[in-house]
Amino acid sequence: MSSADENSHSIFVVGLRNAHAMEKEAIALMERQISSIETYPEMKAKLESHLLETRGQHERLDRILESLGEDRSAFKDMAMNLSGNLSALTASMADDAILKTTFANYAFENFEAAAYRSLIKMAELDNQPAAIPLLEQSLNEERAMARWIDEHVVDVTARYVKISQAGNDASL
């Protein structure tokens, strides 16, 4: 293997490990959000279904790393998990937590989609064609979730305002 090939392989492995940690963070965030959301059943149901997809994405990244003879970075996983829990906890304390959570989820889903697009290109450059369909599946799931949030942000906002105007707790 030439040094350029080794470099592209190393870049791909680092990207996979980062994505693995990212998905672990996403799982922690969604679990906290799901346990807190009561007033927005559609959002809760969508998060529950996306949580299953995200666990699948995490497993696919494990499979790709394993097929390359690489392990995931436990340190990155732990750091991202801690970060995710702190972010979820902070957002849940706000009066408009559902809005902040919705906005953050939309941004995070697009972040994840960009990461998967980048990983697909890395897989191509590292000549890892077997990884591409797995990464594309995750990309499609992230794009679908971002699209769903985009299509429902106005409904969540309207519900939040309506509940707040009635004098009730509309946060989550």
C-alpha positions as protocol buffer text, in pm:
chain_id: "A"
residue {
  index: 1
  type: MET
  ca { x: 0 y: 0 z: 0 }
}
residue {
  index: 2
  type: SER
  ca { x: 144 y: 340 z: -98 }
}
residue {
  index: 3
  type: SER
  ca { x: 162 y: 623 z: 153 }
}
residue {
  index: 4
  type: ALA
  ca { x: -121 y: 804 z: -33 }
}
residue {
  index: 5
  type: ASP
  ca { x: -334 y: 488 z: -4 }
}
residue {
  index: 6
  type: GLU
  ca { x: -246 y: 455 z: 365 }
}
residue {
  index: 7
  type: ASN
  ca { x: -336 y: 820 z: 417 }
}
residue {
  index: 8
  type: SER
  ca { x: -678 y: 787 z: 248 }
}
residue {
  index: 9
  type: HIS
  ca { x: -744 y: 472 z: 449 }
}
residue {
  index: 10
  type: SER
  ca { x: -647 y: 644 z: 773 }
}
residue {
  index: 11
  type: ILE
  ca { x: -872 y: 940 z: 689 }
}
residue {
  index: 12
  type: PHE
  ca { x: -1163 y: 704 z: 619 }
}
residue {
  index: 13
  type: VAL
  ca { x: -1113 y: 515 z: 946 }
}
residue {
  index: 14
  type: VAL
  ca { x: -1101 y: 840 z: 1146 }
}
residue {
  index: 15
  type: GLY
  ca { x: -1418 y: 954 z: 969 }
}
residue {
  index: 16
  type: LEU
  ca { x: -1591 y: 625 z: 1054 }
}
residue {
  index: 17
  type: ARG
  ca { x: -1488 y: 652 z: 1419 }
}
residue {
  index: 18
  type: ASN
  ca { x: -1613 y: 1009 z: 1433 }
}
residue {
  index: 19
  type: ALA
  ca { x: -1945 y: 903 z: 1280 }
}
residue {
  index: 20
  type: HIS
  ca { x: -1967 y: 616 z: 1528 }
}
residue {
  index: 21
  type: ALA
  ca { x: -1928 y: 863 z: 1815 }
}
residue {
  index: 22
  type: MET
  ca { x: -2176 y: 1100 z: 1647 }
}
residue {
  index: 23
  type: GLU
  ca { x: -2440 y: 827 z: 1629 }
}
residue {
  index: 24
  type: LYS
  ca { x: -2379 y: 731 z: 1991 }
}
residue {
  index: 25
  type: GLU
  ca { x: -2441 y: 1097 z: 2080 }
}
residue {
  index: 26
  type: ALA
  ca { x: -2758 y: 1097 z: 1869 }
}
residue {
  index: 27
  type: ILE
  ca { x: -2885 y: 788 z: 2053 }
}
residue {
  index: 28
  type: ALA
  ca { x: -2824 y: 954 z: 2392 }
}
residue {
  index: 29
  type: LEU
  ca { x: -2995 y: 1274 z: 2280 }
}
residue {
  index: 30
  type: MET
  ca { x: -3302 y: 1097 z: 2144 }
}
residue {
  index: 31
  type: GLU
  ca { x: -3339 y: 872 z: 2448 }
}
residue {
  index: 32
  type: ARG
  ca { x: -3344 y: 1179 z: 2675 }
}
residue {
  index: 33
  type: GLN
  ca { x: -3582 y: 1366 z: 2447 }
}
residue {
  index: 34
  type: ILE
  ca { x: -3821 y: 1071 z: 2418 }
}
residue {
  index: 35
  type: SER
  ca { x: -3832 y: 1031 z: 2795 }
}
residue {
  index: 36
  type: SER
  ca { x: -3919 y: 1401 z: 2836 }
}
residue {
  index: 37
  type: ILE
  ca { x: -4168 y: 1468 z: 2557 }
}
residue {
  index: 38
  type: GLU
  ca { x: -4530 y: 1440 z: 2662 }
}
residue {
  index: 39
  type: THR
  ca { x: -4720 y: 1718 z: 2487 }
}
residue {
  index: 40
  type: TYR
  ca { x: -4604 y: 1648 z: 2129 }
}
residue {
  index: 41
  type: PRO
  ca { x: -4698 y: 1287 z: 2047 }
}
residue {
  index: 42
  type: GLU
  ca { x: -4611 y: 1308 z: 1676 }
}
residue {
  index: 43
  type: MET
  ca { x: -4261 y: 1430 z: 1757 }
}
residue {
  index: 44
  type: LYS
  ca { x: -4218 y: 1161 z: 2021 }
}
residue {
  index: 45
  type: ALA
  ca { x: -4332 y: 887 z: 1781 }
}
residue {
  index: 46
  type: LYS
  ca { x: -4100 y: 1011 z: 1506 }
}
residue {
  index: 47
  type: LEU
  ca { x: -3806 y: 1027 z: 1746 }
}
residue {
  index: 48
  type: GLU
  ca { x: -3882 y: 672 z: 1862 }
}
residue {
  index: 49
  type: SER
  ca { x: -3878 y: 542 z: 1504 }
}
residue {
  index: 50
  type: HIS
  ca { x: -3563 y: 738 z: 1419 }
}
residue {
  index: 51
  type: LEU
  ca { x: -3396 y: 605 z: 1733 }
}
residue {
  index: 52
  type: LEU
  ca { x: -3434 y: 255 z: 1588 }
}
residue {
  index: 53
  type: GLU
  ca { x: -3282 y: 376 z: 1260 }
}
residue {
  index: 54
  type: THR
  ca { x: -2998 y: 545 z: 1446 }
}
residue {
  index: 55
  type: ARG
  ca { x: -2917 y: 226 z: 1635 }
}
residue {
  index: 56
  type: GLY
  ca { x: -2903 y: 56 z: 1295 }
}
residue {
  index: 57
  type: GLN
  ca { x: -2667 y: 327 z: 1166 }
}
residue {
  index: 58
  type: HIS
  ca { x: -2444 y: 274 z: 1469 }
}
residue {
  index: 59
  type: GLU
  ca { x: -2438 y: -101 z: 1400 }
}
residue {
  index: 60
  type: ARG
  ca { x: -2360 y: -46 z: 1031 }
}
residue {
  index: 61
  type: LEU
  ca { x: -2062 y: 170 z: 1128 }
}
residue {
  index: 62
  type: ASP
  ca { x: -1948 y: -108 z: 1364 }
}
residue {
  index: 63
  type: ARG
  ca { x: -1971 y: -356 z: 1075 }
}
residue {
  index: 64
  type: ILE
  ca { x: -1771 y: -133 z: 841 }
}
residue {
  index: 65
  type: LEU
  ca { x: -1500 y: -74 z: 1102 }
}
residue {
  index: 66
  type: GLU
  ca { x: -1490 y: -446 z: 1179 }
}
residue {
  index: 67
  type: SER
  ca { x: -1461 y: -534 z: 808 }
}
residue {
  index: 68
  type: LEU
  ca { x: -1157 y: -306 z: 792 }
}
residue {
  index: 69
  type: GLY
  ca { x: -1002 y: -470 z: 1098 }
}
residue {
  index: 70
  type: GLU
  ca { x: -1047 y: -150 z: 1297 }
}
residue {
  index: 71
  type: ASP
  ca { x: -1213 y: -80 z: 1629 }
}
residue {
  index: 72
  type: ARG
  ca { x: -1419 y: 218 z: 1729 }
}
residue {
  index: 73
  type: SER
  ca { x: -1278 y: 486 z: 1953 }
}
residue {
  index: 74
  type: ALA
  ca { x: -1421 y: 432 z: 2301 }
}
residue {
  index: 75
  type: PHE
  ca { x: -1291 y: 772 z: 2409 }
}
residue {
  index: 76
  type: LYS
  ca { x: -1473 y: 955 z: 2129 }
}
residue {
  index: 77
  type: ASP
  ca { x: -1789 y: 757 z: 2201 }
}
residue {
  index: 78
  type: MET
  ca { x: -1773 y: 849 z: 2569 }
}
residue {
  index: 79
  type: ALA
  ca { x: -1700 y: 1218 z: 2502 }
}
residue {
  index: 80
  type: MET
  ca { x: -1981 y: 1252 z: 2249 }
}
residue {
  index: 81
  type: ASN
  ca { x: -2225 y: 1066 z: 2476 }
}
residue {
  index: 82
  type: LEU
  ca { x: -2147 y: 1304 z: 2761 }
}
residue {
  index: 83
  type: SER
  ca { x: -2186 y: 1603 z: 2530 }
}
residue {
  index: 84
  type: GLY
  ca { x: -2521 y: 1472 z: 2405 }
}
residue {
  index: 85
  type: ASN
  ca { x: -2656 y: 1421 z: 2756 }
}
residue {
  index: 86
  type: LEU
  ca { x: -2549 y: 1769 z: 2864 }
}
residue {
  index: 87
  type: SER
  ca { x: -2707 y: 1928 z: 2555 }
}
residue {
  index: 88
  type: ALA
  ca { x: -3035 y: 1745 z: 2609 }
}
residue {
  index: 89
  type: LEU
  ca { x: -3042 y: 1835 z: 2976 }
}
residue {
  index: 90
  type: THR
  ca { x: -2977 y: 2203 z: 2907 }
}
residue {
  index: 91
  type: ALA
  ca { x: -3245 y: 2224 z: 2637 }
}
residue {
  index: 92
  type: SER
  ca { x: -3503 y: 2048 z: 2853 }
}
residue {
  index: 93
  type: MET
  ca { x: -3478 y: 2323 z: 3116 }
}
residue {
  index: 94
  type: ALA
  ca { x: -3585 y: 2602 z: 2878 }
}
residue {
  index: 95
  type: ASP
  ca { x: -3943 y: 2731 z: 2870 }
}
residue {
  index: 96
  type: ASP
  ca { x: -3950 y: 2675 z: 2495 }
}
residue {
  index: 97
  type: ALA
  ca { x: -3762 y: 2345 z: 2511 }
}
residue {
  index: 98
  type: ILE
  ca { x: -3966 y: 2182 z: 2233 }
}
residue {
  index: 99
  type: LEU
  ca { x: -3872 y: 2459 z: 1991 }
}
residue {
  index: 100
  type: LYS
  ca { x: -3504 y: 2452 z: 2084 }
}
residue {
  index: 101
  type: THR
  ca { x: -3507 y: 2073 z: 2063 }
}
residue {
  index: 102
  type: THR
  ca { x: -3675 y: 2081 z: 1721 }
}
residue {
  index: 103
  type: PHE
  ca { x: -3428 y: 2336 z: 1586 }
}
residue {
  index: 104
  type: ALA
  ca { x: -3130 y: 2146 z: 1729 }
}
residue {
  index: 105
  type: ASN
  ca { x: -3257 y: 1816 z: 1588 }
}
residue {
  index: 106
  type: TYR
  ca { x: -3299 y: 1971 z: 1243 }
}
residue {
  index: 107
  type: ALA
  ca { x: -2943 y: 2104 z: 1252 }
}
residue {
  index: 108
  type: PHE
  ca { x: -2806 y: 1775 z: 1384 }
}
residue {
  index: 109
  type: GLU
  ca { x: -2982 y: 1565 z: 1118 }
}
residue {
  index: 110
  type: ASN
  ca { x: -2833 y: 1785 z: 846 }
}
residue {
  index: 111
  type: PHE
  ca { x: -2492 y: 1762 z: 1015 }
}
residue {
  index: 112
  type: GLU
  ca { x: -2521 y: 1382 z: 1012 }
}
residue {
  index: 113
  type: ALA
  ca { x: -2628 y: 1381 z: 648 }
}
residue {
  index: 114
  type: ALA
  ca { x: -2322 y: 1588 z: 555 }
}
residue {
  index: 115
  type: ALA
  ca { x: -2100 y: 1349 z: 752 }
}
residue {
  index: 116
  type: TYR
  ca { x: -2240 y: 1050 z: 559 }
}
residue {
  index: 117
  type: ARG
  ca { x: -2193 y: 1226 z: 224 }
}
residue {
  index: 118
  type: SER
  ca { x: -1832 y: 1286 z: 322 }
}
residue {
  index: 119
  type: LEU
  ca { x: -1786 y: 924 z: 433 }
}
residue {
  index: 120
  type: ILE
  ca { x: -1922 y: 798 z: 101 }
}
residue {
  index: 121
  type: LYS
  ca { x: -1661 y: 1003 z: -85 }
}
residue {
  index: 122
  type: MET
  ca { x: -1391 y: 877 z: 154 }
}
residue {
  index: 123
  type: ALA
  ca { x: -1502 y: 518 z: 89 }
}
residue {
  index: 124
  type: GLU
  ca { x: -1476 y: 579 z: -286 }
}
residue {
  index: 125
  type: LEU
  ca { x: -1129 y: 732 z: -252 }
}
residue {
  index: 126
  type: ASP
  ca { x: -1015 y: 447 z: -26 }
}
residue {
  index: 127
  type: ASN
  ca { x: -1156 y: 189 z: -270 }
}
residue {
  index: 128
  type: GLN
  ca { x: -1404 y: 50 z: -15 }
}
residue {
  index: 129
  type: PRO
  ca { x: -1711 y: -15 z: -235 }
}
residue {
  index: 130
  type: ALA
  ca { x: -1872 y: -255 z: 15 }
}
residue {
  index: 131
  type: ALA
  ca { x: -1911 y: 30 z: 266 }
}
residue {
  index: 132
  type: ILE
  ca { x: -2095 y: 260 z: 27 }
}
residue {
  index: 133
  type: PRO
  ca { x: -2443 y: 99 z: 32 }
}
residue {
  index: 134
  type: LEU
  ca { x: -2437 y: 90 z: 414 }
}
residue {
  index: 135
  type: LEU
  ca { x: -2337 y: 457 z: 429 }
}
residue {
  index: 136
  type: GLU
  ca { x: -2598 y: 549 z: 167 }
}
residue {
  index: 137
  type: GLN
  ca { x: -2869 y: 381 z: 372 }
}
residue {
  index: 138
  type: SER
  ca { x: -2773 y: 591 z: 672 }
}
residue {
  index: 139
  type: LEU
  ca { x: -2755 y: 905 z: 457 }
}
residue {
  index: 140
  type: ASN
  ca { x: -3107 y: 843 z: 327 }
}
residue {
  index: 141
  type: GLU
  ca { x: -3240 y: 792 z: 681 }
}
residue {
  index: 142
  type: GLU
  ca { x: -3081 y: 1116 z: 802 }
}
residue {
  index: 143
  type: ARG
  ca { x: -3215 y: 1311 z: 505 }
}
residue {
  index: 144
  type: ALA
  ca { x: -3564 y: 1169 z: 563 }
}
residue {
  index: 145
  type: MET
  ca { x: -3558 y: 1270 z: 930 }
}
residue {
  index: 146
  type: ALA
  ca { x: -3434 y: 1622 z: 847 }
}
residue {
  index: 147
  type: ARG
  ca { x: -3709 y: 1651 z: 586 }
}
residue {
  index: 148
  type: TRP
  ca { x: -3972 y: 1535 z: 838 }
}
residue {
  index: 149
  type: ILE
  ca { x: -3857 y: 1793 z: 1093 }
}
residue {
  index: 150
  type: ASP
  ca { x: -3857 y: 2064 z: 826 }
}
residue {
  index: 151
  type: GLU
  ca { x: -4212 y: 1970 z: 729 }
}
residue {
  index: 152
  type: HIS
  ca { x: -4332 y: 1973 z: 1093 }
}
residue {
  index: 153
  type: VAL
  ca { x: -4150 y: 2268 z: 1253 }
}
residue {
  index: 154
  type: VAL
  ca { x: -4443 y: 2499 z: 1177 }
}
residue {
  index: 155
  type: ASP
  ca { x: -4692 y: 2254 z: 1333 }
}
residue {
  index: 156
  type: VAL
  ca { x: -4477 y: 2217 z: 1645 }
}
residue {
  index: 157
  type: THR
  ca { x: -4449 y: 2595 z: 1671 }
}
residue {
  index: 158
  type: ALA
  ca { x: -4825 y: 2646 z: 1630 }
}
residue {
  index: 159
  type: ARG
  ca { x: -4898 y: 2382 z: 1895 }
}
residue {
  index: 160
  type: TYR
  ca { x: -4644 y: 2539 z: 2130 }
}
residue {
  index: 161
  type: VAL
  ca { x: -4801 y: 2885 z: 2092 }
}
residue {
  index: 162
  type: LYS
  ca { x: -5156 y: 2749 z: 2130 }
}
residue {
  index: 163
  type: ILE
  ca { x: -5072 y: 2557 z: 2448 }
}
residue {
  index: 164
  type: SER
  ca { x: -4879 y: 2854 z: 2590 }
}
residue {
  index: 165
  type: GLN
  ca { x: -5165 y: 3094 z: 2516 }
}
residue {
  index: 166
  type: ALA
  ca { x: -5400 y: 2864 z: 2706 }
}
residue {
  index: 167
  type: GLY
  ca { x: -5174 y: 2907 z: 3009 }
}
residue {
  index: 168
  type: ASN
  ca { x: -5039 y: 2554 z: 3007 }
}
residue {
  index: 169
  type: ASP
  ca { x: -4682 y: 2423 z: 3012 }
}
residue {
  index: 170
  type: ALA
  ca { x: -4589 y: 2380 z: 2647 }
}
residue {
  index: 171
  type: SER
  ca { x: -4218 y: 2315 z: 2691 }
}
residue {
  index: 172
  type: LEU
  ca { x: -4214 y: 1939 z: 2626 }
}
